[in-house]
């Protein structure tokens, strides 16, 4: 595994841990914004394939193209990634205290909780 890949995966783990702490502390508005774990994981997978992108939209599109459309990963992971992107956008548009916890903690149908870590149990080949 490449060094940068290891760093991205470590960053993903940190994002999960931060989200868990924020959720335990009742800071739901801010925990949703820590959903970068899936982004960092997708970025790490792409980097292992020699691909780098500057924008989140590029990482999201490339993840679908290189891993889902080629059947290296189940399409559900792309749906999870899409759900997390939406949750982050919703959370960042909420002002401090202006969102109810149920609004920011609600996931799109089929989106796992942040602590699920679905990529750990999947094999690419």
N, C-alpha and C positions, 0 to 999 in steps of 0.2 A: 504494500500500500504506500502511496506517495505521501510525503510529509504534509503537504498542504491538505490532502484528503483527511489525514488524521486530525489536523487542526480544525477543519470544518466539522468533523464528527464530534470532536470535543466541544466545539462551540454549540452544536446542536444539543448535546447533553446539558450544557450550562443553561441553555434557553429553557429546556424542560424543567430543570431544577428551579430556575427563577420563577417560572410560571406557577409551579407547585407552591412555592413559598408565598407568592402573591395571592393565590387562590385561598390558601390557608389563612392568610391575613385579611380576607374579605375584600381584596383589591381587584375585583373581577374586571373592571374597565381596563386595568393595566396588564393583567395576566393574558388577556386575549392578544395584546400586542406583542407578547413574548412568544408567539407561535412560530417564530423563525426557525424552530427546530427542523421542521419539514423542509423549509427552504435551504437551510445549510446542508441537510442530508442530500437533497436533490443536487445541489451544487457540487457536493463531494462525489456523488456518483458520476456526474458529467465530467468532472475534472479527471477522474480515473480513466475516462475514455478520451482524454486529451481535449476536452471542450470547456471553454470558459465564456461567460456572458457577463455583461456589465449591469444589465437591468433585471429586475425580478421577472418581468414579463418574458424576457429571453430565456431565463432559467426554466420557467414554467412551460413555455412552448417546447423547448428542447427536451425537457424531461418526458413530455408526452410523445414527442417524435422518436426519441432514441430508446426509450424503455418500454413505453406502453404499446405504441404502434408496431414495434418489433416483437412484442409478446415476451420481452425479457422480464417484465413485471406486470402484475395483474392491473387492469384498468382501474380498480378500486383505489389504488394509491394515487393516481392522477386526480380522481374525484376528491380524495381526502385533501390533497394539496390545493385543489381549487376551493374547497370549503374553508380551509384555513386562510387562504388569501382573502376571501370575503370577510371572514371573522376579523382579521386584522384591520381591514378597511373600515368596518363598522366600528371597531373599538377606537381607532384613531380619529374618527369623525365625532366621537362623543366627548363632550367637555367634561372636566373633572366633576364627578357627582351627578352629571346630567342623564346618565343612563341607569336604568334599573339593572340589577345584577342578572336577572333572568334574560334580559335582552342581550347582554354581551356574552353570557355563558351559553346561550342557545347555539347549537351547532346545526349546520345544514344536515338534512337527512343522510345518513350513511357516513358522516364524518366522525372519526373516533375522537375520544378525549385526548388531550395533549399527552397524557401519560401513557397512552397505549403503545407507543413506539413500534408501529407496524413494520418498519423496515428492518428491525433486528432479526425477525424470524423468517424473512423472505430470502429465497436464493435467486440469484439472477440467471443462472443457467441450469 
